[in-house]
Amino acid sequence: MQPTKEIIIGKLERILTEELTREQVVDWAMPIIEYDEIEVKDLEAWEFLKIVGGVDMIEYPDVYLYTLDDIRKWILDNSIL
């Protein structure tokens, strides 16, 4: 299944509602990013997926590099209106 912007946004929204952890989203994204098993044909979705692949990066102990506000902005910036 091709990862579309809508699918990626759905994953991010589930972080915000605490249905998924950041680590679960990265576990989903990284195999697509690191291996060529799924060729992402939508270049915008590909670039977005690469950003989301780092959503679990830690800046300091117990502090994520990207805030929930960052995630909300990613969603807004990538939503198809």
KELUM-398029 format. One line per 4 residues: number of its first residue (from 1); their letters; for each residue x, y, z of N, C-alpha, C, O. Coordinates in pm, 1 decimal. Each point is the difference from the previous one (the first is absolute). Layout:
<rs>
NUM) a) X Y Z X Y Z X Y Z X Y Z | ...
</rs>
This chain:
<rs>
1) mqpt) 83.5 -117.8 0.0 -83.5 117.8 0.0 88.6 125.0 0.0 92.1 11.3 80.9 | -120.0 80.6 -170.4 74.9 124.5 -10.0 -29.3 90.5 119.8 -116.4 24.2 32.0 | 220.4 25.7 34.1 -23.9 96.0 107.6 -34.6 136.7 -59.5 85.5 66.8 -58.1 | -208.4 -27.5 72.8 -44.4 129.3 -51.0 9.7 104.1 111.0 18.7 -33.4 117.0
5) keii) -31.8 159.3 -155.4 -0.1 105.3 100.3 -113.9 -20.9 99.5 16.2 26.7 119.1 | -130.0 -73.8 -166.5 -114.2 -23.0 87.5 31.0 -108.1 104.0 -35.9 13.5 117.0 | 102.3 -119.9 -160.0 37.4 -107.7 92.8 99.6 52.1 102.7 -12.0 -29.0 119.0 | 109.8 105.4 -164.7 101.6 53.8 90.5 -64.8 95.9 99.9 29.9 -5.8 119.3
9) igkl) -117.1 92.9 -166.1 -71.5 91.2 89.0 -80.7 -78.2 102.4 -4.4 37.1 117.3 | -59.2 -144.7 -161.0 -76.1 -84.7 92.0 87.4 -55.5 111.5 -41.9 -4.7 115.7 | 161.7 -36.7 -149.8 94.2 -49.9 102.2 35.5 111.0 98.5 2.9 -22.5 120.9 | 24.3 142.8 -172.9 33.4 111.9 87.8 -116.5 37.9 89.8 19.0 30.2 117.8
13) eril) -138.7 -31.7 -172.8 -118.0 30.2 80.9 -16.1 -101.0 113.3 -43.7 35.3 109.5 | 78.5 -158.4 -135.6 -9.7 -103.7 103.4 105.3 17.8 108.5 -18.4 -48.2 111.8 | 129.5 117.2 -142.8 95.2 38.1 105.4 -67.1 103.8 90.1 7.0 -8.9 122.5 | -71.8 106.9 -184.8 -63.1 107.7 76.5 -111.9 -52.0 90.7 -20.9 52.7 109.2
17) teel) -50.0 -154.7 -154.1 -109.0 -56.5 81.1 48.7 -112.8 90.3 -78.6 -62.0 71.6 | 207.9 36.4 -75.9 65.6 -102.2 81.2 -45.6 -142.1 -32.2 9.1 -89.5 84.2 | -58.1 69.5 -206.6 -33.0 -134.5 -46.8 125.5 -73.4 -44.7 6.4 -122.8 6.2 | 93.7 198.6 -51.3 129.5 -55.1 -38.4 108.7 80.1 69.6 -17.0 118.5 29.0
21) treq) 128.2 -184.4 -2.8 116.3 72.3 50.7 82.3 49.0 -118.8 -17.2 -45.7 -113.0 | 104.4 137.2 141.0 91.5 47.4 -104.1 83.1 -117.0 -52.0 24.0 -12.7 -120.0 | 19.0 -71.9 212.3 83.5 -114.3 -37.6 -74.4 -96.4 -92.1 60.1 -57.6 -90.7 | -189.6 39.8 113.1 -78.1 -87.1 -87.7 -9.6 58.2 -141.0 4.4 -73.4 -98.7
25) vvdw) -17.3 204.7 90.0 -7.3 63.4 -131.6 134.5 -13.1 -71.5 4.2 -26.8 -120.0 | 104.1 45.4 192.6 132.7 -16.0 -60.1 22.5 -145.3 -41.0 57.8 -25.9 -105.5 | -102.2 -68.5 187.0 11.9 -141.6 -35.0 -74.9 -31.0 -129.5 41.2 -88.0 -75.6 | -149.4 158.6 49.6 -74.0 -16.6 -124.6 73.7 67.3 -115.9 9.1 -56.3 -109.0
29) ampi) 43.4 177.0 132.7 59.1 79.1 -108.2 138.3 -47.7 -42.8 30.2 -1.3 -119.3 | 52.7 -37.2 212.8 140.6 -28.1 -32.1 22.5 -113.4 -99.9 86.9 13.9 -86.1 | -159.1 -123.6 92.5 22.6 -102.2 -103.8 -28.4 52.2 -140.7 64.0 -42.6 -96.1 | -158.6 133.7 83.8 -31.2 57.7 -130.5 113.3 93.0 -42.1 38.7 2.0 -116.9
33) ieyd) 14.1 74.6 211.1 106.4 96.3 -29.6 131.8 -70.8 -30.3 68.8 34.6 -96.1 | -34.0 -133.2 177.5 132.5 -62.0 -9.0 13.8 -105.3 -108.6 110.2 -23.2 -49.8 | -219.5 -40.4 12.6 8.1 -108.9 -96.7 -87.5 31.4 -119.5 -94.9 77.7 10.3 | 125.7 -136.4 -120.7 -73.8 26.1 -122.9 -115.2 -97.3 -22.9 -40.3 -22.7 -114.1
37) eiev) -12.8 -34.6 221.8 -108.9 -95.6 -16.9 -124.7 67.4 -56.8 -72.2 -58.3 -80.9 | 48.1 181.6 124.5 -112.4 77.0 -50.7 56.6 124.7 -66.1 62.8 82.8 66.0 | -84.7 -69.5 -194.1 45.3 119.7 -70.4 -109.3 105.6 11.8 -110.1 -16.7 -52.5 | 141.6 124.6 121.5 -96.8 107.5 18.5 0.0 86.4 -125.8 100.1 62.7 -34.5
41) kdle) -213.5 -61.1 -32.3 -8.8 69.0 -128.9 -32.1 148.5 14.7 34.1 80.0 -87.1 | -99.2 -43.4 196.5 -35.9 139.5 25.1 117.6 67.3 70.8 26.7 -28.5 116.8 | 43.5 117.4 -187.0 120.6 63.7 53.2 -30.7 81.8 125.9 79.6 -0.8 94.0 | -192.1 70.6 -90.2 -36.1 77.6 119.6 -22.1 -92.6 119.5 43.6 30.8 110.9
45) awef) -110.0 -142.2 -132.2 -21.6 -96.9 108.1 134.1 -57.5 46.2 20.7 -21.4 119.4 | 69.6 -3.5 -213.1 132.6 -52.8 33.1 76.0 96.8 89.9 56.2 -40.4 101.8 | -54.4 167.8 -139.2 70.0 100.7 79.9 -64.1 13.4 138.1 70.6 12.6 100.1 | -200.6 -15.2 -94.4 -74.1 7.6 126.3 32.1 -121.4 86.7 21.3 13.6 120.5
49) lkiv) -17.8 -130.5 -180.4 30.3 -123.5 72.9 139.3 6.4 62.3 19.6 -46.7 112.2 | 76.3 103.5 -183.1 135.4 10.3 53.5 4.3 91.5 122.8 76.9 -25.2 92.8 | -157.3 129.5 -91.1 -9.1 86.2 118.0 -61.5 -77.4 116.3 51.4 2.5 111.9 | -160.3 -70.2 -139.4 -71.7 -75.3 103.8 87.2 -112.4 55.8 -17.5 -40.1 115.0
53) ggvd) 109.5 -10.1 -193.7 89.6 -105.6 46.5 88.0 41.7 117.1 63.8 -84.5 62.9 | -59.9 214.1 -33.3 79.4 48.2 112.1 -83.2 52.3 115.2 52.6 67.2 88.7 | -181.6 -96.8 -88.5 -89.7 55.5 101.4 32.6 -45.8 142.4 -46.0 60.6 96.8 | 124.4 -166.1 -84.2 33.9 -50.2 134.3 139.6 42.4 46.7 49.0 -49.2 101.7
57) miey) 15.4 140.7 -176.0 134.5 42.3 37.9 -3.2 73.6 134.3 -89.4 80.1 27.0 | 189.3 -109.7 55.7 9.5 56.8 133.9 101.2 114.6 -0.4 111.4 -14.0 -50.4 | -152.5 127.8 107.8 90.9 114.1 12.2 74.6 -6.6 133.1 121.5 19.2 5.7 | -195.1 -46.4 99.1 53.7 -17.0 134.8 -71.4 -119.7 59.8 -103.2 -41.8 -52.5
61) pdvy) 155.0 -14.9 160.9 -73.0 -111.0 62.0 -145.8 38.8 26.9 -28.6 102.4 62.1 | -60.3 -185.0 -109.5 -144.6 18.8 16.8 -56.1 122.5 -72.4 -111.7 42.4 29.5 | 186.6 14.9 -123.0 -48.0 115.1 -77.8 20.9 -30.5 -148.6 112.6 -18.7 -46.0 | -223.4 14.1 -27.2 8.7 -25.3 -143.8 47.2 125.0 -72.9 -31.0 111.9 40.7
65) lytl) 105.4 -131.3 -147.6 46.8 110.1 -83.5 -118.9 74.6 -60.6 -2.1 123.1 -3.3 | -96.1 -198.8 -44.4 -118.4 59.2 -61.3 -115.4 -2.3 99.1 -32.5 -103.7 57.8 | -28.6 220.7 -39.2 -109.9 13.5 95.8 -132.4 -42.6 -64.2 -7.6 -24.0 -120.5 | -94.6 15.4 203.0 -133.1 -27.7 -53.1 -45.3 113.6 -91.9 -72.7 -23.5 -96.5
69) ddir) 115.3 145.5 126.0 -31.0 112.0 -89.5 66.7 -18.0 -136.0 -59.0 33.4 -102.8 | 181.8 -86.2 101.4 66.3 -30.9 -127.4 -82.2 -100.3 -79.7 -18.6 15.5 -120.7 | -30.2 -117.7 188.8 -80.5 -103.0 -67.0 -127.5 62.0 -55.6 -38.6 -29.0 -113.3 | -26.7 113.4 191.3 -121.1 68.0 -48.8 31.5 83.8 -124.3 -78.2 2.0 -95.1
73) kwil) 191.4 66.2 95.8 39.8 82.0 -115.5 25.2 -88.2 -122.4 -39.6 34.9 -111.2 | 105.4 -148.5 131.8 21.7 -92.3 -112.6 -133.3 -41.6 -61.0 -15.4 -5.9 -122.0 | -80.4 -22.6 209.5 -131.8 -41.3 -48.7 -63.5 112.4 -81.2 -48.3 -22.6 -110.9 | 48.5 144.1 166.3 -58.8 114.0 -70.8 71.6 28.8 -130.4 -64.0 27.1 -101.6
77) dnsi) 195.8 -32.8 103.8 77.5 31.0 -121.0 -19.2 -104.1 -109.4 20.9 30.2 -117.5 | -59.6 -150.2 152.9 -11.1 -108.2 -98.0 -143.2 -44.3 -27.7 -23.3 -93.1 -77.0 | -71.4 160.1 140.1 -141.0 -34.0 -23.5 -42.4 47.4 -136.9 40.2 106.7 -46.3 | -120.6 -186.4 -16.3 -56.5 35.3 -130.6 -136.7 58.9 27.4 -90.5 -68.7 47.3
81) l) 76.8 195.1 -77.2 -125.4 70.6 29.7 -94.4 -4.1 -116.7 -110.2 54.5 7.9
</rs>
